[in-house]
Amino acid sequence: MIYSDQDIRRALEEGELVIEPRPILAAYATSSVDLLLGDAFTVFDPPTPGVEIAVMVAQADPEEAVQQFGRVVSVPSDSYIELKPNAFALAYTVERVELPLNLAARVEGKSSVARWGLSVHQTAPTIHAGFHGNIRLEIANVGPSVCRLTPGMQICQLVIEELKSLPENELQSRFQNQSPN
């Protein structure tokens, strides 16, 4: 069952669900709540002309690749970062989310962002029951225009889902408690 706006607000008020800082009233749609873009981005420079980087995806550690090929950029709240066509960046939501074992969530893009060609969460929208942390977004510009992203902008929406039964095990993930710091 998907939570409605009033279900999400009730769960927050009762402490069943944590989203900090708490979303403003305008952030709620009928069955989701908008999350905001943080100010720390991991960007990847284009490859040097003539140099090809190949990755054995099944054997590579993605976090090691991020460390090796990415660089962290902090963007002031009154500024922006440009994402050129075919560029890719990682970023975090402003909000820290804590899901109990009876709730899971999905991070979905917003159509207002997607219509510029921005894909906000590439292929991993599931936020598992028991997750605690800021949500890391995989942002790709597949559109024709340079897109300027500002910290604090509404970047994605969180859809909360109730599990039919409790999971047998607690979440074991290296992404647990992730944050931009």
GUMAR-951764 format. One record per residue: residue in three letters; x, y, z of N, C-alpha, C in turn. Coordinates in Angstrom, 1 decimal, decimal comma. Each point is the difference from the previous one (the first is absolute). Last residue first. Example, Ala and Ser with C-alpha at 12.3 -4.5 7.8 and 13.67 -1.06 7.14 Angstrom:
2
<'SER'; <12,8; -2,2; 7,1>; <0,9; 1,1; 0,0>; <-0,8; 1,1; 0,8>>
<'ALA'; <0,3; -5,7; -0,1>; <-0,9; 1,2; 0,0>; <0,9; 1,2; 0,0>>
END
This chain:
181
<'ASN'; <28,7; 14,2; 4,5>; <1,1; 0,4; 0,8>; <0,9; -1,2; 0,3>>
<'PRO'; <-4,2; -0,1; -2,5>; <1,0; 0,8; -0,8>; <1,2; 0,3; 0,9>>
<'SER'; <-2,8; -4,5; 0,9>; <-0,2; 1,4; 0,1>; <1,0; 0,7; -0,8>>
<'GLN'; <-2,1; -5,3; 1,7>; <0,8; 0,8; -0,9>; <-0,4; 1,5; 0,1>>
<'ASN'; <-1,6; -4,3; 2,3>; <0,5; 1,2; 0,7>; <0,9; 0,9; -0,9>>
<'GLN'; <-0,8; -4,6; -2,1>; <-0,6; 0,4; 1,2>; <0,7; 1,1; 0,7>>
<'PHE'; <1,4; -2,5; -3,9>; <-0,5; 1,4; -0,2>; <-0,8; 0,5; 1,2>>
<'ARG'; <1,8; -4,4; -0,6>; <1,1; 0,9; 0,3>; <-0,4; 1,4; -0,2>>
<'SER'; <-3,2; -4,1; 1,6>; <0,4; 0,8; -1,1>; <1,2; 0,9; 0,3>>
<'GLN'; <-3,9; -3,6; 2,0>; <1,5; 0,0; 0,0>; <0,4; 0,7; -1,3>>
<'LEU'; <-4,8; -0,4; 3,1>; <0,7; 0,5; -1,1>; <1,5; -0,1; 0,2>>
<'GLU'; <-3,1; -3,4; 2,7>; <0,2; 1,5; -0,1>; <0,8; 0,3; -1,2>>
<'ASN'; <-3,2; -4,4; 0,1>; <1,3; 0,5; 0,4>; <0,0; 1,5; 0,0>>
<'GLU'; <-3,9; -2,4; -1,1>; <0,6; -1,0; 0,9>; <1,3; 0,6; 0,6>>
<'PRO'; <-4,2; 3,3; -1,5>; <1,1; -0,9; -0,6>; <0,6; -0,9; 1,0>>
<'LEU'; <-5,2; 1,6; 0,2>; <1,3; 0,5; 0,4>; <1,1; -0,9; -0,6>>
<'SER'; <-4,7; 0,7; -2,5>; <0,5; -0,7; 1,2>; <1,4; 0,6; 0,3>>
<'LYS'; <-2,5; 2,1; -3,3>; <-1,1; -0,9; 0,4>; <0,4; -0,8; 1,3>>
<'LEU'; <1,9; 5,0; -1,2>; <0,3; -1,4; -0,3>; <-1,2; -0,9; 0,5>>
<'GLU'; <-0,1; 5,3; -1,7>; <-0,1; -0,9; 1,2>; <0,2; -1,4; -0,4>>
<'GLU'; <1,7; 4,9; -2,2>; <-0,7; -1,2; -0,2>; <0,0; -0,9; 1,3>>
<'ILE'; <1,1; 5,4; -2,4>; <0,1; -0,9; 1,2>; <-1,0; -1,2; -0,2>>
<'VAL'; <2,8; 3,8; -3,2>; <-1,3; -0,8; 0,1>; <0,2; -1,0; 1,1>>
<'LEU'; <2,6; 4,8; -1,7>; <0,1; -1,2; 0,8>; <-1,4; -0,6; 0,1>>
<'GLN'; <2,6; 3,6; -3,6>; <-1,1; -0,3; 0,9>; <0,2; -1,4; 0,6>>
<'CYS'; <3,4; 4,2; -2,2>; <-0,6; -1,3; -0,2>; <-1,2; -0,1; 1,0>>
<'ILE'; <2,4; 4,1; -0,6>; <0,7; -0,8; -1,0>; <-0,6; -1,3; -0,2>>
<'GLN'; <-0,5; 5,4; 1,9>; <-0,7; -1,3; 0,1>; <0,6; -0,8; -1,2>>
<'MET'; <3,2; 3,6; 2,2>; <-1,1; -0,1; -1,0>; <-0,7; -1,3; 0,3>>
<'GLY'; <4,0; 1,5; 2,4>; <-1,3; 0,3; 0,5>; <-1,1; -0,1; -0,9>>
<'PRO'; <4,8; 0,8; -2,0>; <-0,3; -0,6; 1,2>; <-1,3; 0,5; 0,6>>
<'THR'; <0,7; 0,0; -5,3>; <0,3; 0,8; 1,2>; <-0,3; -0,8; 1,3>>
<'LEU'; <1,2; -0,7; -5,6>; <-0,6; -0,6; 1,2>; <0,4; 0,9; 1,2>>
<'ARG'; <-0,2; 0,2; -5,8>; <0,6; 0,6; 1,3>; <-0,8; -0,4; 1,2>>
<'CYS'; <1,0; -1,9; -5,4>; <-1,0; 0,2; 1,1>; <0,7; 0,5; 1,3>>
<'VAL'; <0,6; -0,3; -5,7>; <0,7; 0,1; 1,2>; <-1,0; 0,3; 1,1>>
<'SER'; <-1,8; -2,4; -4,4>; <0,3; 1,2; 0,6>; <0,9; -0,1; 1,2>>
<'PRO'; <-2,1; -3,6; -2,8>; <0,8; 0,8; -0,8>; <0,6; 1,3; 0,6>>
<'GLY'; <-1,3; -4,8; 2,7>; <-0,7; 1,0; -0,8>; <1,0; 0,8; -0,8>>
<'VAL'; <0,7; -3,3; 3,5>; <-0,1; -0,7; -1,3>; <-0,7; 1,0; -1,0>>
<'ASN'; <2,6; -0,1; 5,0>; <-0,6; 0,9; -0,9>; <0,0; -0,7; -1,4>>
<'ALA'; <0,1; -1,9; 5,3>; <0,6; 0,0; -1,3>; <-0,8; 1,0; -0,9>>
<'ILE'; <0,9; -1,8; 5,5>; <-0,6; 1,0; -0,9>; <0,7; 0,0; -1,3>>
<'GLU'; <-0,9; -2,8; 4,8>; <0,9; -0,2; -1,2>; <-0,7; 0,8; -1,1>>
<'LEU'; <-0,2; 0,2; 5,7>; <-0,6; 0,0; -1,3>; <1,0; -0,1; -1,1>>
<'ARG'; <-0,7; -1,2; 5,6>; <0,9; 0,4; -1,0>; <-0,6; -0,2; -1,4>>
<'ILE'; <-2,0; 0,9; 5,2>; <-0,1; -0,8; -1,2>; <1,0; 0,6; -1,1>>
<'ASN'; <0,4; -0,1; 5,6>; <-0,4; 0,9; -1,1>; <0,0; -0,9; -1,3>>
<'GLY'; <-1,0; -2,6; 4,6>; <1,1; 0,8; -0,7>; <-0,6; 1,0; -0,9>>
<'HIS'; <-1,5; -5,0; 2,0>; <0,2; 1,2; 0,7>; <1,1; 0,8; -0,7>>
<'PHE'; <-3,6; -4,7; -0,7>; <1,0; 1,0; -0,4>; <0,1; 1,2; 0,8>>
<'GLY'; <-3,2; -3,8; 0,2>; <1,1; 0,0; 1,0>; <1,1; 1,0; -0,4>>
<'ALA'; <-3,0; -1,9; -3,9>; <-0,4; 0,0; 1,4>; <1,2; 0,0; 0,9>>
<'HIS'; <1,1; 1,7; -4,9>; <-0,5; -1,2; 0,7>; <-0,5; 0,3; 1,4>>
<'ILE'; <0,2; 2,5; -4,8>; <0,5; 0,3; 1,3>; <-0,6; -1,0; 1,0>>
<'THR'; <0,4; 0,4; -5,7>; <-0,4; -0,6; 1,2>; <0,8; 0,5; 1,2>>
<'PRO'; <0,7; 1,1; -4,8>; <-0,9; 0,8; 0,7>; <-0,4; -0,5; 1,4>>
<'ALA'; <3,6; -0,6; -4,0>; <-0,1; -0,6; 1,3>; <-0,9; 0,9; 0,9>>
<'THR'; <1,7; 0,8; -4,6>; <-0,7; -1,3; 0,0>; <-0,2; -0,6; 1,4>>
<'GLN'; <1,0; 5,0; -1,0>; <0,2; -0,8; -1,2>; <-0,7; -1,4; 0,0>>
<'HIS'; <-1,1; 4,8; 2,0>; <0,4; -1,3; 0,7>; <0,1; -1,1; -1,0>>
<'VAL'; <-0,8; 4,5; -1,5>; <0,5; 0,2; 1,4>; <0,4; -1,2; 0,7>>
<'SER'; <-0,3; 2,2; -5,1>; <-0,4; -1,2; 0,6>; <0,6; 0,1; 1,4>>
<'LEU'; <-1,1; 3,9; -3,9>; <0,7; -0,5; 1,2>; <-0,6; -1,3; 0,5>>
<'GLY'; <-1,4; 3,0; -3,7>; <0,9; -1,1; -0,4>; <0,8; -0,5; 1,2>>
<'TRP'; <-3,7; 3,3; -0,2>; <1,3; 0,6; -0,4>; <1,0; -1,0; -0,4>>
<'ARG'; <-4,1; -1,3; 1,8>; <-0,3; 0,6; -1,3>; <1,1; 0,8; -0,5>>
<'ALA'; <0,0; -2,1; 4,4>; <0,3; -0,9; -1,1>; <-0,3; 0,6; -1,4>>
<'VAL'; <-0,9; 2,4; 4,0>; <1,4; -0,1; -0,2>; <0,3; -0,9; -1,2>>
<'SER'; <-4,4; 0,6; 1,3>; <0,5; 1,4; -0,3>; <1,5; 0,0; -0,2>>
<'SER'; <-2,3; -4,0; 1,4>; <-0,2; 0,3; -1,5>; <0,5; 1,4; -0,3>>
<'LYS'; <2,2; -3,0; 3,9>; <-1,2; 1,0; -0,1>; <-0,1; 0,3; -1,5>>
<'GLY'; <2,1; -4,7; 2,4>; <0,2; 1,3; -0,5>; <-1,2; 0,9; -0,1>>
<'GLU'; <0,8; -3,9; 3,7>; <-0,5; 0,2; -1,4>; <0,4; 1,4; -0,4>>
<'VAL'; <0,9; -4,0; 4,0>; <0,4; 1,3; -0,4>; <-0,4; 0,1; -1,5>>
<'ARG'; <-2,1; -3,2; 4,1>; <0,6; 0,1; -1,4>; <0,3; 1,4; -0,2>>
<'ALA'; <-0,7; -3,4; 4,6>; <-0,3; 1,2; -0,7>; <0,6; -0,2; -1,4>>
<'ALA'; <-1,8; -2,9; 4,8>; <1,0; 0,2; -1,0>; <-0,4; 1,3; -0,7>>
<'LEU'; <-1,4; -2,4; 5,1>; <-0,2; 0,9; -1,2>; <1,2; -0,1; -0,9>>
<'ASN'; <-0,5; -2,4; 4,2>; <-1,3; -0,3; -0,7>; <-0,2; 1,0; -1,1>>
<'LEU'; <3,9; 0,1; 3,0>; <0,0; -1,2; -0,7>; <-1,3; -0,4; -0,7>>
<'PRO'; <1,5; 5,2; 0,7>; <-0,1; -1,2; 0,9>; <-0,1; -1,2; -0,9>>
<'LEU'; <2,5; 4,6; -1,4>; <-1,2; -0,8; -0,3>; <0,0; -1,2; 1,1>>
<'GLU'; <2,3; 5,2; -0,9>; <0,1; -1,2; 0,8>; <-1,3; -0,8; -0,2>>
<'VAL'; <3,0; 4,4; -2,4>; <-1,2; -0,8; 0,0>; <0,3; -1,2; 0,9>>
<'ARG'; <1,9; 5,3; -1,1>; <0,4; -1,3; 0,5>; <-1,3; -0,8; 0,2>>
<'GLU'; <0,9; 4,4; -3,5>; <-0,7; -0,7; 1,1>; <0,7; -1,3; 0,4>>
<'VAL'; <1,4; 2,8; -3,7>; <0,2; 0,7; 1,3>; <-0,5; -0,8; 1,2>>
<'THR'; <1,7; -2,7; -4,3>; <-1,1; 0,8; 0,4>; <0,3; 0,8; 1,2>>
<'TYR'; <3,9; -1,4; -3,4>; <-0,9; -0,5; 1,1>; <-1,2; 0,9; 0,1>>
<'ALA'; <3,4; -1,5; -4,4>; <-0,3; 1,1; 1,0>; <-0,9; -0,7; 1,1>>
<'LEU'; <3,3; -0,9; -4,9>; <-0,7; -0,5; 1,2>; <-0,3; 1,1; 0,9>>
<'ALA'; <0,6; -0,2; -5,7>; <0,5; 0,5; 1,4>; <-0,8; -0,8; 1,0>>
<'PHE'; <1,1; 0,6; -5,8>; <-0,5; -0,8; 1,1>; <0,5; 0,5; 1,3>>
<'ALA'; <-0,8; 1,4; -5,7>; <0,8; 0,0; 1,2>; <-0,8; -0,7; 1,1>>
<'ASN'; <-1,5; 1,0; -4,6>; <0,8; -1,2; 0,1>; <0,9; -0,1; 1,3>>
<'PRO'; <-1,6; 4,8; -1,2>; <-0,6; -1,2; -0,6>; <1,0; -1,1; 0,1>>
<'LYS'; <0,8; 3,5; 3,8>; <-0,1; 0,0; -1,5>; <-0,6; -1,2; -0,6>>
<'LEU'; <-0,3; 2,7; 4,8>; <0,1; -1,4; -0,5>; <-0,2; 0,1; -1,5>>
<'GLU'; <1,4; 3,7; 4,2>; <-0,5; -0,3; -1,4>; <0,2; -1,5; -0,3>>
<'ILE'; <-0,9; 2,9; 4,8>; <0,9; -0,8; -0,7>; <-0,6; -0,3; -1,4>>
<'TYR'; <-0,8; 4,3; 3,7>; <-0,4; -1,2; -0,7>; <1,1; -0,8; -0,5>>
<'SER'; <-1,4; 4,0; 4,1>; <0,6; -0,2; -1,3>; <-0,6; -1,3; -0,6>>
<'ASP'; <-0,7; 1,9; 4,5>; <-0,4; 1,0; -0,9>; <0,6; -0,2; -1,4>>
<'SER'; <1,0; -2,9; 3,7>; <-1,5; 0,0; -0,2>; <-0,5; 1,0; -1,0>>
<'PRO'; <5,0; -2,2; -0,5>; <-0,7; 0,9; 1,0>; <-1,5; 0,0; -0,3>>
<'VAL'; <3,2; -4,2; -1,1>; <-0,6; 1,1; -0,7>; <-0,8; 0,9; 1,1>>
<'SER'; <4,2; -4,0; -0,5>; <-1,0; 0,6; 0,9>; <-0,5; 1,3; -0,6>>
<'VAL'; <2,5; -4,8; -1,8>; <-0,1; 1,4; -0,2>; <-1,2; 0,5; 0,9>>
<'VAL'; <3,5; -4,6; -1,0>; <-1,1; 0,6; 0,7>; <0,0; 1,5; -0,1>>
<'ARG'; <1,7; -4,1; -3,4>; <0,5; 1,0; 0,9>; <-1,2; 0,7; 0,6>>
<'GLY'; <1,4; -5,0; -2,7>; <-0,9; 1,1; 0,3>; <0,8; 1,0; 0,9>>
<'PHE'; <1,8; -4,2; -1,5>; <-0,3; 0,8; -1,2>; <-0,8; 1,2; 0,3>>
<'GLN'; <1,6; -3,2; 3,5>; <1,1; 0,1; -1,0>; <-0,3; 1,1; -1,1>>
<'GLN'; <-3,3; -1,1; 3,4>; <1,2; 0,6; 0,6>; <1,1; 0,3; -1,0>>
<'VAL'; <-3,8; -2,4; -1,5>; <-0,4; 1,4; 0,4>; <1,2; 0,7; 0,6>>
<'ALA'; <0,6; -4,5; -0,8>; <0,0; 0,7; -1,2>; <-0,4; 1,5; 0,2>>
<'GLU'; <-0,3; -3,0; 3,6>; <1,4; 0,3; -0,3>; <0,1; 0,8; -1,3>>
<'GLU'; <-4,2; -1,4; 1,3>; <0,4; 1,1; 0,9>; <1,5; 0,3; -0,3>>
<'PRO'; <-2,1; -3,7; -2,3>; <-0,4; 1,4; -0,5>; <0,5; 1,1; 0,9>>
<'ASP'; <2,2; -4,8; -1,0>; <-0,6; 0,6; 1,1>; <-0,4; 1,5; -0,4>>
<'ALA'; <0,7; -4,5; -3,3>; <0,5; 1,2; 0,5>; <-0,8; 0,5; 1,2>>
<'GLN'; <-0,8; -4,0; -2,8>; <1,1; -0,2; 0,9>; <0,4; 1,3; 0,7>>
<'ALA'; <-3,5; -0,3; -3,4>; <-0,3; -1,1; 0,9>; <1,1; -0,1; 1,1>>
<'VAL'; <0,6; 3,2; -3,5>; <-1,0; 0,4; 0,9>; <-0,3; -1,1; 1,0>>
<'MET'; <4,2; 1,5; -2,8>; <-0,6; -1,3; 0,2>; <-1,1; 0,1; 1,1>>
<'VAL'; <2,1; 4,0; -3,3>; <-0,2; -0,5; 1,4>; <-0,7; -1,4; -0,1>>
<'ALA'; <3,2; 4,0; -3,0>; <-0,9; -1,2; -0,1>; <-0,2; -0,5; 1,4>>
<'ILE'; <1,7; 4,7; -2,8>; <-0,1; -0,7; 1,3>; <-1,0; -1,1; -0,1>>
<'GLU'; <3,2; 3,0; -3,7>; <-1,3; -0,7; 0,3>; <0,2; -0,7; 1,3>>
<'VAL'; <2,3; 4,3; -3,1>; <0,1; -0,9; 1,1>; <-1,3; -0,7; 0,4>>
<'GLY'; <0,6; 3,4; -3,5>; <0,8; -1,1; -0,3>; <0,3; -1,1; 1,1>>
<'PRO'; <-1,5; 4,8; 1,5>; <-0,2; -0,5; -1,4>; <1,0; -1,1; -0,3>>
<'THR'; <-1,6; 0,7; 5,0>; <1,0; 0,6; -0,9>; <-0,2; -0,5; -1,4>>
<'PRO'; <-4,3; -0,1; 3,2>; <1,3; -0,7; -0,2>; <0,9; 0,8; -0,9>>
<'PRO'; <-3,5; 2,5; 3,2>; <0,0; -0,8; -1,3>; <1,3; -0,7; -0,2>>
<'ASP'; <-1,5; 1,1; 5,0>; <0,5; 0,7; -1,1>; <-0,1; -0,9; -1,3>>
<'PHE'; <-3,1; 0,0; 4,5>; <1,0; -0,8; -0,7>; <0,4; 0,7; -1,2>>
<'VAL'; <-2,3; 1,0; 5,3>; <-0,1; 0,2; -1,5>; <1,2; -0,8; -0,6>>
<'THR'; <-3,1; 0,5; 4,7>; <1,2; -0,6; -0,5>; <-0,2; 0,0; -1,5>>
<'PHE'; <-2,1; 3,4; 4,0>; <-0,1; -0,8; -1,2>; <1,3; -0,7; -0,3>>
<'ALA'; <-3,0; 3,0; 4,0>; <1,2; -0,8; -0,3>; <-0,2; -0,9; -1,2>>
<'ASP'; <-3,5; 2,7; 2,2>; <1,0; 0,9; -0,6>; <1,4; -0,6; -0,3>>
<'GLY'; <-5,5; -2,0; 0,0>; <1,0; 0,5; 0,9>; <1,1; 0,9; -0,7>>
<'LEU'; <-5,4; -0,9; -1,2>; <1,4; -0,3; -0,4>; <0,9; 0,6; 1,0>>
<'LEU'; <-5,2; -1,7; 1,2>; <0,9; 1,1; -0,5>; <1,4; -0,4; -0,3>>
<'LEU'; <-5,3; -2,5; 0,1>; <1,3; 0,2; 0,7>; <0,8; 1,0; -0,7>>
<'ASP'; <-5,6; -1,4; 0,2>; <1,2; 0,5; -0,7>; <1,1; 0,1; 1,0>>
<'VAL'; <-4,3; -3,4; 0,3>; <0,5; 1,2; 0,5>; <1,3; 0,4; -0,7>>
<'SER'; <-4,9; -3,1; -1,0>; <1,5; 0,1; 0,1>; <0,3; 1,3; 0,7>>
<'SER'; <-4,4; -1,3; -1,6>; <0,5; -1,3; 0,5>; <1,5; 0,0; 0,0>>
<'THR'; <-2,7; 3,9; -1,0>; <-1,0; -0,9; 0,6>; <0,5; -1,3; 0,5>>
<'ALA'; <3,3; 4,0; 0,2>; <-0,9; -0,2; -1,1>; <-1,0; -1,1; 0,6>>
<'TYR'; <3,6; 3,7; 2,5>; <-0,8; -1,2; -0,1>; <-0,9; 0,0; -1,2>>
<'ALA'; <2,9; 3,6; 1,6>; <0,8; -1,1; -0,5>; <-0,8; -1,3; -0,3>>
<'ALA'; <-1,5; 4,2; 2,2>; <0,0; 0,1; -1,5>; <0,7; -1,2; -0,7>>
<'LEU'; <0,0; 0,7; 4,9>; <-1,3; -0,5; -0,5>; <0,0; 0,0; -1,6>>
<'ILE'; <4,8; -0,6; 2,3>; <-1,1; 1,0; 0,1>; <-1,3; -0,5; -0,7>>
<'PRO'; <3,9; -3,3; 2,3>; <-0,5; 0,7; -1,3>; <-1,1; 1,0; 0,3>>
<'ARG'; <4,0; -1,5; 3,5>; <-1,4; -0,4; -0,3>; <-0,4; 0,8; -1,3>>
<'PRO'; <5,2; -1,1; 0,8>; <-1,0; 0,8; 0,6>; <-1,4; -0,4; -0,6>>
<'GLU'; <1,1; -3,6; 0,5>; <0,6; 1,2; 0,7>; <0,9; 0,7; -1,0>>
<'ILE'; <-3,8; -4,2; 0,7>; <0,6; 0,8; -1,1>; <0,4; 1,3; 0,6>>
<'VAL'; <-2,0; -5,2; 1,8>; <0,8; 1,3; 0,3>; <0,5; 0,5; -1,4>>
<'LEU'; <-4,2; -3,4; 2,3>; <0,9; 0,3; -1,1>; <0,8; 1,3; 0,3>>
<'GLU'; <-2,9; -1,6; 3,2>; <0,2; -1,3; -0,7>; <1,0; 0,1; -1,1>>
<'GLY'; <-1,8; 3,5; 3,1>; <1,4; -0,5; 0,1>; <0,2; -1,3; -0,6>>
<'GLU'; <-4,0; 3,1; 0,1>; <0,1; -1,1; 1,0>; <1,4; -0,6; 0,2>>
<'GLU'; <-0,8; 3,4; -3,3>; <-0,4; 0,6; 1,3>; <0,0; -1,1; 1,1>>
<'LEU'; <1,0; -1,3; -4,4>; <1,0; 0,9; 0,5>; <-0,4; 0,5; 1,3>>
<'ALA'; <-3,1; -2,7; -2,1>; <1,1; -0,8; 0,3>; <1,2; 0,9; 0,6>>
<'ARG'; <-3,8; 2,2; -1,8>; <-0,3; -0,7; 1,3>; <1,2; -0,8; 0,5>>
<'ARG'; <0,3; 2,0; -4,3>; <0,1; 1,0; 1,1>; <-0,3; -0,6; 1,4>>
<'ILE'; <-0,4; -2,8; -3,8>; <1,4; 0,4; 0,2>; <0,1; 1,0; 1,1>>
<'ASP'; <-4,3; -1,2; -1,3>; <0,6; -1,2; 0,7>; <1,5; 0,4; 0,3>>
<'GLN'; <-2,6; 3,0; -2,6>; <-0,3; 0,1; 1,5>; <0,6; -1,2; 0,7>>
<'ASP'; <0,7; 0,2; -4,6>; <0,6; 1,2; 0,6>; <-0,3; 0,0; 1,5>>
<'SER'; <-0,3; -4,8; -1,9>; <-0,4; 1,3; -0,5>; <0,7; 1,1; 0,7>>
<'TYR'; <1,8; -5,2; -0,8>; <-0,5; 1,0; 1,0>; <-0,4; 1,2; -0,8>>
<'ILE'; <0,0; -5,2; -1,8>; <0,7; 1,2; 0,0>; <-0,6; 1,1; 0,9>>
<'MET'; <0,1; -5,7; 0,0>; <-0,8; 1,2; 0,0>; <0,9; 1,2; 0,0>>
END
